[in-house]
């Protein structure tokens, strides 16, 4: 049974204000479900239980306090906020067994593997509404892969995206950072009424790919992606039908191509030498 955290009314109020709510949202602390901030205990089951409890309560906030929380696949739910407190880091495990299988997609021949599958991600949601990931914490894709092929010979692949969203409505991603985001830091396909604000992404491939979305607002974001695209807007056929990208606004955001990690740590270094096979020599990033 979940419970609302006592003594954290202020955080509840802050979280509620961030979502534009009039009253505090019930908080469900992942520690109440067995999560341990030691960076070694696999905490995804506890995080999912907190999210499920918030959803069952009619809406609420799964609260991730400060500490390192090792995780595999985390399942977002409608009417639930995942709040990453200051000093909180969700760390992607390298254990393939901790991730959901990539769902079948008969249309995956029309775009690459990473853009055709969503469930094999650290945090994912499909066919949801009123969802948010908020807070000043961090998502570290430490164990995620950035390979360009599907798993071979029946082997299960480690997760390859920190955040994947498919056909969702009313979504807010705000204030957190992503370090080393595998294939794509944020993959969002067919997501409408979508706000990305004050995100800091410092990654080893694409920063954010927002595909076939409508009513999209990107503001005050900083994306460092020396190996690939920073902010990528496009349409593909992963939904099984053509869907245009429309009503898009990008403001006060920047992309760069410094060495991975040096945007977040503030050193902005460019020591590595890249070849011409899709890798830029920066520090200018790519939209």
N, C-alpha and C positions, 0 to 999 in steps of 0.2 A: 504494500500500500504506500502510495506517495504521500508527501506532506509538504505544506508550504513552509518555507524557512522562517523561523522566528528571529526577530532582531535585524532583519534585512529589509525593512519597509522602505528605506531610502533607496536601495537598489531597485526595488520593485517600482517605485515611483519614477526613477530615472528611466528604467526600461520602458515603462508605460508611456512616458513623455516622448521617448524616442520613436515609439510607434504611433504617436498622435492620439493616445487613448486618454480618456478622462479619469479613469480610476486605475489604481495599481493592478498589475497582472499577477495572478498567483505564481509563485516561484517554486520550482522543484529542483532541489540541489542534487546533482549527480552523486554526491558522496552518500546520500541517503540510500542509494541503490548499490553501494559497494565499490564505487570508483575510488581509486587511490592515485594521488598525484606524484608517483615515484618514477614515472617514465618507463616502468618495466611491467606493471600489471596491465593486462589488456582490458581497457575500460569501455569499449564500444557497447557491450551488452548493458552496462549500467547507464550509459548515456541514452541508449534507446529506450530503456525503461522509464527514465525521467521524461523523455519526449512523449512516450505513450501515455504516461500519467497526466501530463498537461493536456494532451488531446482529449483524453477521456473526461477530463474536468470541464470540457467545453472551450478550452483555450487557456494558454498560460505560457510561462517561460521556463525552459530547461536551463538551469544556471550552472555555468562552468567556472568555478573559482580559480584563483591563482594556482599554478603548478603545471607539471608536464603530464599530459593525459594520453597514453598510448592507445591507439584505436585502429580498428578496421572499419567496415562499412557502417555508417550512421544514417538512419532513415528519418528524414524530415516528415512532418505531419502538418495537415491544415490547421490553421489558427494557433500555431505554436511558434514561439521565438526561441532560437538558440542563442544564449547570451554568453559571450566570452569576456570574462572579467579581466581587468588589468593584470598582467603577469600570467595569464592563462595561455597555455599552448597545447593545442591538439596535435599530437605527433602521429603521422601515418606509419603504421607498422610495415615491415617488409615480409610479413608472413602471408602467403597467398590464401591460406585457409581462413583468414580473418575477413576476407572480402567476398561480397556477393558475386555470383557468376554473372558474366555479361549476358544480358537478355538477347534472345534471338531477334534478328532484324533482317528480313528478306531483302531489304533495300541497301544493304551495306556495300554492295558492289559499286554504288554511285558516289561514295565518299570514303575517306580512309577510316580505319577501324576505330580510332579514338573518337571520331565524330558520329559514329553509328551506334554506340553503346553507352549506357549511362549508369547502370547498376553496379558496375565494377569500379566504383569510385569511393573516396573516403566519406563524403557527405553527399547524399543524393535525394531527389524528390521527383515524383511524376504524378501528373494530374492532381495537383494540390492548389489550394487557394489560401491567401492571407498567411504568408510565411515570411519569416525574417531571420537573418543571422546578423547580430549586432554586437557591439562592444569593442573595446580597445585591445583585445587579445590577439592571438596569432594562430594560424594554421600552418604547420610545417609539414610539407610533403616529403619527409625524409625517406620513407620507404617506397614512394611511388616511382613508377617507371615511365620513360618517355619513348619507348620503342615504337616502331611504325608497322608492326605486324601483329596479327592475331596469334594467340598461343598455339604452339605447334605440338603435334603428336599427343593431343589430349591433355597436355599440361595446363594447369591453372595459372593464370597470370596475376601478379600482384596488381592492386589498384593502380589506375593511371591518371586520375584527376582528383584534386581536392574537393571541388564542388561541381556537381552535374545536375541540371534542372531540365525537365522536359514537360512541355504542355502544362505550365502552371500559370496562375493568375494572381495578381496583387502580391508582388514579391519585393522585399527590401533587403539589400545587403549593404551594411554601413559600418565604417570605422575600423574594421579589423585589417590585419595584414596577412599576406600569404608569402611564404618563403619556399622556393624550390617546388613548383607546382606540377611536376611531371609533364604529362602530355599537354594539358591546358589548365591554367589556374582556375578559371571559371568557364564551364561550358553550359550555355543556356540556349535551348532550342524550343521555339514555339512558346516563349514566355511573354505574357502581356501585362501591361501596367507594371513595369519593371524598373526599379530604382537602384542604381549602384552609386554610392556616395562615400567620399573620403576613404577609399580603399587604397592600400599600399601593397603592390604585388611586385615581388622581386624573384624572378623565376628562370628556369633553364629551358623553357620553350615558349609557347604562346601565353600571354598574360590573360586575356579574356576573349572568348569567341562567343558573340551574341548573334544567334542565327535565327532567321525567320521570326523575329520578335516584333511586337507592336506596342506603341506607346512606351518607348524606352528612354530613360533619362540617366545619363552618366555625367557625374559632376565631381570635381575636386579629387580626382583619382590620379595616382602616380604609378606607372607601370614600367618596370625595368625588365627587358627581355632581350638579351644580347644575341640569342640564337634564333629567334623567330619573331612572330608578330606580337605587337603590344596590345592594341585594341583592334579587333577584327570584326567587321560587320559584313554579313553575307547571308545568302540563302543556300540550302542544300536539299537533298531528297530523303533525309533520314526519317522523316515522318511518313513517308510513303506517298506524298503528294506535294506539289509545289506550293510554297507559301512565301509571300514577299515579306521583306523587312521594311517596316514603315513607321513614320512618326518617331524619328530619332533625334535626340538633342544631346550633344556632348559639349560641356563647358568646363573651363578652368582645370583642364587635365593635361598631363604631359606623359610622354613616353621617352625611354632612354635605352642605351645599349651598353651600360657599364658591366663589369664583371658581376656575376651572380652573388648576391648577398651584400654587395657594397653600397647599394642604394639604401637598404634598411639600416645598415650600421653607420651610414653617414660619411663613408670614406670616398665613395664615388671613384673607384679605381678602374683603370683600363690597362691591365698588364698582360692579359692573354692575347695571343695572335690567332685570328680565325681565318679559315680558308674562304673560298668563294662559293662553296656549296650551300648556299642558303644562309650563311652566317655572315653578319655584318662586322665591320671593323669599328663601329660605334664612334663616339658614345651616343650618336643620334639613334633613337629607336624608330620603330615602324608602326604605322597605323594599318 
